[in-house]
């Protein structure tokens, strides 16, 4: 599912939350009467054009190990960690943690990832 499709579906379901089964209504409407969902896609286009992007979620240690130095993450325990050359650091604390230690709080959300 594309970002646009996912966002349009979320908007439609939120807009139709009082119906008996908004998820089923989305599936049937997009399949049989797609004109009825045009507004949700138009809203999704506008939101994406404004710059919204779903935060990246890391779910495996391999993905964690592939992140570049300078990346900031929010772990499932609510801690922000920043990757430096000597390992992961909790701001305000000393020393670095290994990716194994950080992986204990997977999944994590990427807050910032430097571009090359």
C-alpha positions as CSV (number, residue, x, y, z in Angstrom):
1,X,0.0,0.0,0.0
2,X,1.4,3.4,-0.9
3,X,1.8,6.2,1.6
4,X,-1.1,8.1,-0.3
5,X,-3.3,5.0,-0.1
6,X,-2.6,4.4,3.6
7,X,-3.2,8.0,4.5
8,X,-6.4,8.2,2.4
9,X,-7.8,5.1,4.1
10,X,-7.0,6.5,7.6
11,X,-8.7,9.8,6.7
12,X,-11.8,7.9,5.4
13,X,-12.0,5.7,8.4
14,X,-11.7,8.7,10.8
15,X,-14.3,10.6,8.8
16,X,-16.7,7.6,8.9
17,X,-16.0,6.4,12.4
18,X,-19.7,6.4,13.3
19,X,-20.5,3.8,10.7
20,X,-20.8,0.1,11.8
21,X,-17.6,-1.0,10.1
22,X,-15.6,1.8,8.5
23,X,-12.7,-0.5,7.5
24,X,-15.1,-2.7,5.5
25,X,-16.9,0.4,4.1
26,X,-13.6,1.6,2.8
27,X,-12.9,-1.7,1.1
28,X,-16.3,-1.9,-0.5
29,X,-16.4,1.8,-1.5
30,X,-13.0,1.9,-3.1
31,X,-13.8,-1.3,-5.0
32,X,-17.4,-0.5,-6.2
33,X,-17.8,3.3,-5.9
34,X,-14.3,4.9,-6.0
35,X,-15.8,8.4,-6.8
36,X,-17.1,8.4,-3.2
37,X,-13.5,8.2,-1.8
38,X,-12.0,11.0,-4.1
39,X,-12.1,13.4,-1.2
40,X,-9.9,11.2,1.0
41,X,-7.3,10.9,-1.7
42,X,-7.4,14.7,-2.3
43,X,-6.8,15.3,1.4
44,X,-4.0,12.7,1.4
45,X,-2.4,14.5,-1.6
46,X,-2.6,17.8,0.2
47,X,-1.1,16.4,3.4
48,X,1.8,14.7,1.6
49,X,2.4,17.9,-0.5
50,X,2.8,19.8,2.7
51,X,5.6,17.5,3.6
52,X,4.1,15.0,6.0
53,X,5.9,11.6,6.0
54,X,5.2,8.7,8.2
55,X,8.1,8.2,10.6
56,X,10.4,5.3,9.7
57,X,10.1,2.4,12.1
58,X,13.1,0.1,12.7
59,X,12.1,-3.5,13.8
60,X,15.3,-5.5,13.5
61,X,18.8,-5.3,14.8
62,X,20.1,-5.5,11.2
63,X,18.2,-2.3,10.3
64,X,19.5,-0.7,13.5
65,X,23.1,-1.6,12.6
66,X,22.7,-0.1,9.1
67,X,21.9,3.4,10.4
68,X,24.5,6.1,9.9
69,X,26.3,7.9,12.7
70,X,24.3,10.9,13.8
71,X,20.9,9.2,13.7
72,X,18.5,9.9,16.5
73,X,15.8,7.4,17.5
74,X,13.0,7.0,20.0
75,X,12.9,3.5,21.5
76,X,9.8,1.7,22.7
77,X,10.7,2.6,26.3
78,X,10.4,6.3,25.4
79,X,14.1,7.0,25.4
80,X,15.9,9.1,22.8
81,X,19.2,7.7,21.7
82,X,21.8,9.1,19.3
83,X,24.3,7.0,17.4
84,X,27.9,8.2,17.6
85,X,31.0,6.5,16.4
86,X,31.5,4.9,19.8
87,X,27.9,3.6,20.0
88,X,24.4,4.6,21.0
89,X,24.2,7.4,23.6
90,X,21.3,8.5,25.7
91,X,21.6,12.3,25.8
92,X,22.7,13.5,29.2
93,X,24.3,10.1,30.1
94,X,27.9,9.0,29.8
95,X,29.2,6.2,27.6
96,X,27.8,4.4,24.7
97,X,25.5,1.4,24.3
98,X,25.8,-1.4,21.8
99,X,23.2,-1.9,19.2
100,X,22.4,-5.2,21.1
101,X,21.4,-3.1,24.1
102,X,19.3,-0.6,22.1
103,X,17.7,-3.5,20.2
104,X,16.2,-4.7,23.4
105,X,13.7,-1.8,23.1
106,X,12.7,-2.5,19.5
107,X,10.8,-1.3,17.6
108,X,12.3,2.2,17.4
109,X,11.2,5.3,15.5
110,X,13.8,7.3,13.5
111,X,13.6,10.9,14.6
112,X,16.5,12.1,12.5
113,X,18.7,10.5,10.0
114,X,21.6,12.4,8.4
115,X,21.8,12.4,4.7
116,X,25.1,11.7,3.0
